[in-house]
Amino acid sequence: MRRAFKIYRILVAQNLKRIMEYKADFLTGAVSFLIDQAIGIAFIFIIFSQIPHLAGFTFEQIVFIYGFSQIPKGLDHLLADNLWSVGYFIVRKGDFDKYLTRPINPLFHVIAETFQIDAVGELVVGIGLMIYAAPNAGLYITPVSVLLFILVIPFATLIYTSIKIATAAFAFWIKSSGFIIQMVYGMNEFAKYPTTIYSTVIKTFVTYIIPFAFTGFYPALYFLTGENPLFHIGGVVLISVIFLTISLWIWKKGLSAYESAGS
């Protein structure tokens, strides 16, 4: 474990050096994510300029749910963004070979190689929205709920990362799986709002098939109401463990099927 942390620290330091060499690219990425967040927030304001409640939730509660959903997404973006590269071009170009020739676990190496610092914008926006909404959202605040908040964030993040591991691994068979990652990952937009506003089909899909609802709405709902912690918080933990197990199995199978490609 100590060796893994040391290697991770070295790889992150090297990545940050590369980022600092191209400050304009970093600023462009950070600004683009802030603009994307601003559009989402503006959409909420537009909705509530026409209606007082959305599926029984007040403006502040919706803002809290939206802000909460940004935290695990931002952490996944910060720590595991290089999985996109596996899906789009690392396998297709044959560059994955380098991960197999080094005495490091290939998946760990892929994840540790990139530290996507422009994801800080997502985290700042998410935290800012929760702080803004908290005074009027009617939060359920107890010592236990605070501990559960700290517990649930890494598990919610793990759902994002597990889904990316599994979808990126398909590249080992089809050479490029970026479109699969994009298609599946794009469903995280459903996590930003109450599942009660969706049809039964969509609600079931984002709860039990591609469970992004457990990265945003369901845990946020517990912190708003204090209700059903076994489902709203325990579900996050259980699903993250299940999805991580499945994703690592898919990755392992894909790795055994990998054939170097490229020109």
C-alpha positions as CSV (number, residue, x, y, z in Angstrom):
1,M,0.0,0.0,0.0
2,R,2.8,2.4,0.9
3,R,4.5,1.7,-2.5
4,A,1.2,2.3,-4.3
5,F,0.8,5.7,-2.6
6,K,4.4,6.6,-3.4
7,I,3.9,5.7,-7.1
8,Y,0.6,7.6,-7.2
9,R,2.3,10.7,-5.8
10,I,5.0,10.5,-8.3
11,L,2.6,10.1,-11.3
12,V,0.4,12.9,-10.1
13,A,3.3,15.2,-9.7
14,Q,4.5,14.5,-13.2
15,N,1.0,15.1,-14.6
16,L,0.7,18.4,-12.7
17,K,4.0,19.5,-14.2
18,R,2.7,18.7,-17.7
19,I,-0.5,20.7,-17.0
20,M,1.5,23.7,-15.8
21,E,3.4,23.8,-19.1
22,Y,0.2,24.4,-20.9
23,K,-1.7,26.8,-18.6
24,A,-4.0,28.0,-21.4
25,D,-5.3,24.5,-21.9
26,F,-5.9,24.1,-18.2
27,L,-7.8,27.5,-18.0
28,T,-9.8,26.6,-21.1
29,G,-10.9,23.3,-19.6
30,A,-11.7,24.9,-16.2
31,V,-13.8,27.7,-17.8
32,S,-15.6,25.3,-20.0
33,F,-16.7,23.2,-17.0
34,L,-17.8,26.3,-15.1
35,I,-19.9,27.4,-18.1
36,D,-21.5,23.9,-18.3
37,Q,-22.3,24.2,-14.6
38,A,-23.7,27.7,-15.1
39,I,-26.1,26.4,-17.8
40,G,-27.4,23.7,-15.5
41,I,-28.0,26.1,-12.7
42,A,-29.7,28.6,-15.0
43,F,-32.0,25.8,-16.1
44,I,-33.1,25.3,-12.5
45,F,-33.7,29.1,-12.1
46,I,-35.8,29.1,-15.3
47,I,-37.9,26.2,-14.1
48,F,-38.7,27.8,-10.7
49,S,-39.4,31.1,-12.3
50,Q,-42.6,29.4,-13.6
51,I,-43.5,27.0,-10.8
52,P,-43.2,27.1,-6.9
53,H,-42.4,23.3,-6.5
54,L,-41.0,20.5,-8.6
55,A,-42.5,17.1,-7.7
56,G,-42.9,18.4,-4.2
57,F,-39.4,19.8,-3.8
58,T,-38.6,23.4,-3.2
59,F,-36.1,25.5,-5.2
60,E,-33.5,25.2,-2.4
61,Q,-34.0,21.4,-2.2
62,I,-33.5,21.0,-5.9
63,V,-30.3,23.1,-5.7
64,F,-29.1,21.0,-2.9
65,I,-29.7,17.8,-4.9
66,Y,-28.0,19.3,-7.9
67,G,-25.0,20.4,-5.8
68,F,-24.7,17.1,-4.0
69,S,-24.6,15.2,-7.4
70,Q,-21.6,17.2,-8.5
71,I,-19.4,16.0,-5.7
72,P,-19.0,12.3,-6.6
73,K,-19.0,13.2,-10.3
74,G,-16.2,15.8,-9.7
75,L,-14.1,13.4,-7.6
76,D,-14.4,10.8,-10.3
77,H,-13.4,13.3,-12.9
78,L,-10.5,14.5,-10.8
79,L,-9.1,11.0,-10.1
80,A,-10.2,8.6,-12.8
81,D,-10.5,10.7,-16.0
82,N,-7.8,8.8,-17.9
83,L,-10.3,5.9,-18.4
84,W,-11.8,8.0,-21.2
85,S,-8.5,7.8,-23.0
86,V,-8.5,4.0,-22.7
87,G,-11.9,3.9,-24.4
88,Y,-11.1,6.5,-27.1
89,F,-7.5,5.9,-28.3
90,I,-5.0,4.2,-25.9
91,V,-6.1,0.7,-26.9
92,R,-6.9,1.6,-30.5
93,K,-3.4,3.1,-31.1
94,G,-1.6,0.2,-29.3
95,D,-0.4,2.6,-26.6
96,F,-1.8,0.3,-23.9
97,D,1.3,-1.9,-24.3
98,K,3.3,0.4,-22.0
99,Y,1.0,-0.4,-19.1
100,L,1.8,-4.1,-19.5
101,T,5.5,-3.7,-19.6
102,R,5.8,-1.9,-16.3
103,P,5.8,-3.5,-12.8
104,I,2.6,-1.7,-11.8
105,N,-1.0,-2.9,-11.9
106,P,-2.3,-1.7,-15.4
107,L,-5.6,-0.3,-14.1
108,F,-3.9,1.5,-11.2
109,H,-1.4,2.9,-13.6
110,V,-4.1,4.2,-16.0
111,I,-6.0,5.9,-13.2
112,A,-3.0,7.4,-11.5
113,E,-1.5,8.7,-14.7
114,T,-3.9,11.6,-15.0
115,F,-5.0,14.0,-12.3
116,Q,-7.7,16.1,-13.9
117,I,-7.3,19.3,-12.0
118,D,-10.0,21.2,-14.0
119,A,-12.5,19.0,-12.2
120,V,-12.0,21.3,-9.2
121,G,-14.5,23.6,-10.8
122,E,-17.2,20.9,-10.5
123,L,-16.3,20.4,-6.8
124,V,-16.4,24.1,-6.0
125,V,-19.7,24.5,-7.7
126,G,-21.2,21.5,-6.0
127,I,-20.0,22.6,-2.5
128,G,-21.1,26.1,-3.2
129,L,-24.6,25.1,-4.2
130,M,-25.0,22.9,-1.1
131,I,-23.9,25.7,1.2
132,Y,-26.2,28.2,-0.6
133,A,-29.2,25.9,-0.3
134,A,-28.6,24.5,3.2
135,P,-30.2,27.3,5.3
136,N,-33.6,26.9,3.5
137,A,-33.6,23.3,2.4
138,G,-34.7,21.8,5.7
139,L,-31.6,19.5,6.0
140,Y,-31.6,16.6,8.4
141,I,-28.5,17.3,10.4
142,T,-27.4,15.0,13.2
143,P,-24.0,13.6,14.2
144,V,-25.0,10.4,12.4
145,S,-26.0,12.1,9.2
146,V,-22.7,14.0,9.1
147,L,-20.8,10.7,9.4
148,L,-23.0,9.2,6.7
149,F,-22.3,12.1,4.4
150,I,-18.5,11.5,4.8
151,L,-19.1,7.8,4.2
152,V,-21.4,8.0,1.2
153,I,-19.3,10.4,-1.0
154,P,-16.5,7.9,-1.8
155,F,-18.9,5.1,-2.4
156,A,-21.0,7.3,-4.7
157,T,-17.8,8.2,-6.5
158,L,-17.0,4.6,-6.9
159,I,-20.2,4.0,-8.8
160,Y,-19.0,6.5,-11.4
161,T,-15.6,5.0,-11.6
162,S,-16.8,1.4,-11.8
163,I,-19.1,2.3,-14.7
164,K,-16.2,3.9,-16.5
165,I,-13.9,1.0,-15.9
166,A,-16.5,-1.5,-17.3
167,T,-17.3,0.6,-20.4
168,A,-13.7,1.5,-21.1
169,A,-12.8,-2.2,-20.9
170,F,-14.9,-3.0,-23.9
171,A,-12.1,-1.3,-25.9
172,F,-10.0,-4.5,-25.3
173,W,-12.5,-6.3,-27.6
174,I,-13.7,-3.6,-30.0
175,K,-10.6,-1.3,-30.0
176,S,-12.6,1.8,-29.3
177,S,-15.3,2.1,-26.7
178,G,-15.5,5.8,-26.2
179,F,-19.0,6.0,-27.7
180,I,-20.1,3.4,-25.1
181,I,-18.6,5.4,-22.2
182,Q,-20.2,8.6,-23.5
183,M,-23.6,7.0,-24.0
184,V,-23.7,5.4,-20.5
185,Y,-21.9,8.2,-18.6
186,G,-24.3,10.8,-20.1
187,M,-27.1,9.2,-18.1
188,N,-25.6,10.8,-15.0
189,E,-27.7,13.9,-15.9
190,F,-30.7,12.0,-14.4
191,A,-28.9,12.0,-11.0
192,K,-29.3,15.8,-10.7
193,Y,-33.0,15.8,-10.2
194,P,-35.6,13.8,-8.3
195,T,-36.4,10.5,-9.9
196,T,-40.1,11.2,-9.2
197,I,-40.2,13.6,-12.2
198,Y,-39.3,10.8,-14.7
199,S,-41.4,8.0,-16.1
200,T,-41.4,4.6,-14.5
201,V,-39.1,3.2,-17.2
202,I,-36.4,5.9,-16.7
203,K,-36.7,5.8,-12.9
204,T,-36.2,2.1,-12.9
205,F,-33.3,2.3,-15.3
206,V,-31.3,5.0,-13.5
207,T,-32.0,3.3,-10.1
208,Y,-31.3,-0.4,-10.8
209,I,-29.6,-0.8,-14.3
210,I,-27.3,2.2,-14.6
211,P,-27.7,3.4,-11.0
212,F,-26.7,7.0,-11.3
213,A,-29.7,8.0,-9.0
214,F,-27.6,6.5,-6.2
215,T,-24.8,9.1,-6.9
216,G,-27.1,12.1,-6.4
217,F,-30.8,12.0,-5.7
218,Y,-31.2,9.1,-3.3
219,P,-28.4,10.0,-0.9
220,A,-29.3,13.7,-1.1
221,L,-32.8,12.8,-0.3
222,Y,-31.7,11.2,3.0
223,F,-29.9,14.4,4.0
224,L,-33.0,16.3,3.2
225,T,-35.5,14.1,5.0
226,G,-33.6,11.6,7.2
227,E,-35.8,8.9,5.8
228,N,-35.0,5.3,4.8
229,P,-31.2,5.4,5.4
230,L,-31.0,1.7,4.6
231,F,-32.1,2.3,1.0
232,H,-30.8,5.8,0.4
233,I,-27.3,5.3,2.0
234,G,-27.0,1.6,2.3
235,G,-28.0,1.2,-1.3
236,V,-25.1,3.4,-2.4
237,V,-22.6,1.2,-0.5
238,L,-24.1,-2.0,-1.8
239,I,-24.4,-0.9,-5.4
240,S,-20.9,0.5,-5.5
241,V,-19.4,-2.8,-4.2
242,I,-21.4,-4.8,-6.7
243,F,-20.5,-2.6,-9.6
244,L,-16.9,-2.4,-8.7
245,T,-16.7,-6.2,-8.5
246,I,-18.4,-6.5,-11.9
247,S,-16.3,-3.8,-13.5
248,L,-13.0,-5.4,-12.3
249,W,-14.2,-8.8,-13.7
250,I,-14.9,-7.2,-17.1
251,W,-11.6,-5.4,-17.0
252,K,-9.7,-8.6,-16.2
253,K,-11.5,-10.5,-19.0
254,G,-10.8,-7.7,-21.4
255,L,-7.2,-7.5,-20.4
256,S,-6.7,-11.2,-21.2
257,A,-8.3,-10.6,-24.6
258,Y,-6.1,-7.5,-25.4
259,E,-4.2,-7.6,-28.7
260,S,-1.8,-4.8,-29.5
261,A,-3.1,-2.6,-32.3
262,G,-1.8,0.4,-34.2
263,S,0.2,1.4,-37.2
